[in-house]
Amino acid sequence: MSFKRLDKRLPRRSRLFAAIVILILFTASCTPGVQTRPPASSATAATEPMDAKTPEPTVPPATPTTSPPARNPLTGLEVADETLLDLPAVLVSISTFPVIARPQSGLSFAPYVFEFYITKGSTRFLAAFYGEFPEPENPPAGNCQVRREPFVQTGFILGNRVWLDENQNNLQDAWERGIGGVCINLYDPNGNLLAQTSTDSNGYYGFNVEEGEYFIEVERPDGMAFAQKNVEDEEKDSDVDQDSGWSDALYVASSHLSLDAGLILPSKPLPAPELPPARVGPVRSGRLIYRYLADTFESSCLIYAYASGEVLEQLPYCAFVDHNIQGGGYMLDVSEMIELANKRREPMVRQYYSAYTFTDDPPKGGVSAVNLRIYYAYLNQTGWVYDPLSQSWWRYVDEVNEKTAGILHPEIDRLTGRQLQFENVVVLFTEHDVISPTNLDIRLDRDRTGKALLFRDGRMYEIQWSVRAETPIQFQTGDGASFPLKPGKTWVAIVTPETTVTESKPGEWLVRFHEPTASE
């Protein structure tokens, strides 16, 4: 695999400044002076009679205009606070070993998480936070048990989400979170109860149904109220009666995934347990791959817990944290992240990060994929299960225990208690050069390309990846066109080119990591 490095290039800001200067000079050379147009009325005033009456112009009524909602270029989703898009990405090195580091804190807020091998059977994460900072939460809950198993489709699906309408605008905003454990009942047109279920930790529910007419009933959690019904967009508003929690009758002839219910908290919040600490981590040491990933996020703030000498001299950094913490590692206060990001404020970053295209509908092609297992080592196995309700992948991990090796359980975010769900999972193949038995140089340097697999919408697609100057890693078709991602977050698992991919059962895929020769 050949590639070339372009060493001599002006920084992006310098190139932009030069272009502006050239444009100004060119404009000045073409316009020797400021010219004004004579008033149109001066030519006609002398020929019109003095008593002629010019009709008053009709001024159309003012139409209020609103700017389209700002979107995070790394997710394609609307953001709650547009000003945060002017802050660069904060890249945090997060530990997965020892097992005391789990569950990690803050991963559900990262638009991108990169998982990579660090030798001795272990992996590590680099989480890229942009457009939203992590925030601790005690999620409100319904009166039923939170559904822990992904939904398995056997017919038409009727369902979707119960969400907390935090700003009480009666619309489901992209940043608003679901409510788990809400009881949902399914009825036929005669009022007969057909089935019962509950929402998962992120608020999704669903029923398998045949063609026909149905109602649902959402049981209102104690101390909460329903949002206003049918206010605007069918995909965003609440669809149940504010008093009863019942929906209108709905005839189902195909899957219907927009029967939602909004809930609001009273003006006086209910008593809640103490919030988890507003921290991200555990933060661990730097690795050589960070020099490449930091380069793909222009102006980013890279944070890690020091590094070995041979690594440290090659890494950029925004801040070091204490690397002598016993156990999982240093827990980074979110306030520290915000302060560091503000020191690097750069309004151009949202343009630098605009590298992706997004589509709600799945691209054509691909093959069925509902289950993905990644085997890094006997005591380091992870899994992803596709959920058709949230149209995302639920993450599972092992316990790093000889007695339970290969048995996976949901991976949650310590900050929220919710299971990790990502809309896109990418398996990226690239060279792992062995610098020493415990030090790998995972090659994501500029102008390099390679193969990848994209898992989205219950499908697997063979794609290409490439690294260009000062932009995030590109995902492309074979002819170089941008390959669309699902709007939402993306998890990238980085593996060696020798790693194998097999289909163990229809739609179930196993990625078996091939350890680099001469590494521990």
C-alpha angles and dihedrals in degrees: 000000000000129000139162131221119221100213101169110063134125116251114260093254091052092050091049093048092049091051091052093049092051091049092051093049092048092050092048092051091054097046111051092181143000109273124197126200115241115245110272091223095061094076096048101039093079095052099045120086115254092239096050111121119220112212115246112255115252111238112207115229113269113260114207111235126205128194116241112260114272115251131208106245090213095056107020088230130124116259131222095221117032093191090069088067087070090063118085123244116278110220115202126189106224128192128231096175136094093042090236085077089072135130092038121214125241104007094123090065096055116100087206133029120182117202118194142164120263099179131260090070092294134124134197136202133229107198119199112208116194136152094010134044122220116264129191117241143186097204116222112239140202129236096268133069115279109256107245102181125080115248116261114210117222101154139355111333121231115186149049137174146349109201140183108246095212097174091039094227090134090241131106104241119200093246097048116105133229129247118237128212097030111152114236124189128196121212137183122229090272093057096255114150108241105172145347132213141153136228123266124239090281096047103259126138137169148173131211107231141171123231109293147084122304146170129204129207121206112202108224112235116238114276096012136102134211122254119242114286127244099353101151137318114040089217093054111031134080118266104194132087113265093227105036105023090229123136125220117264110281125197109215120204095150136011113305116198104171105075096120137166126207121207129193131200120233119261088255105058119232118249109274136187118262112286120248113257112278094245138126126215151347087255117210139179129305125262132202092251089068092073089062097042093046088053091056091057105060115224090000124164110234116201125187141145099260121277143225116289096254090052100038095060090059101045130089115220141192096187141353123216131201110290096187096076111128119233121010100356144255119336110220118215112235088225088062090053092051093048093049093047092050091054087060098042109161119171091200095064095090088061092046090053095047094105102121141076121210134201129183092209119067117255118251118268128022126115133264115283123169100148131039125183122186115200110198094159140337090271096035111064127144134183143198125203121193116234114199093200097061090024087225140109120258114217125227132183138187127244097241088240127135091218094053101031111156095016108120131202133187116284111222136189111251089214096059110014089233125130116254112256123180126184094211130037117188125191105202122195120208142143120282109203114201109227092170133344090275101030124075130185103211104199114234095133124148119291093015121131136186149151127293142172121227120204114197136138092010092301135105120220129191107227142157130245129206139178118224130180114295097339131105118268109290124228113207148169120251091269094052101260118138112267111220122242126208110260105262140051127338130213116199119200109194117208140168121270089247092059111119128226120200136170106233094181132359106297094001116110132192122201109194112195117227109214116228113257114258095019121119 
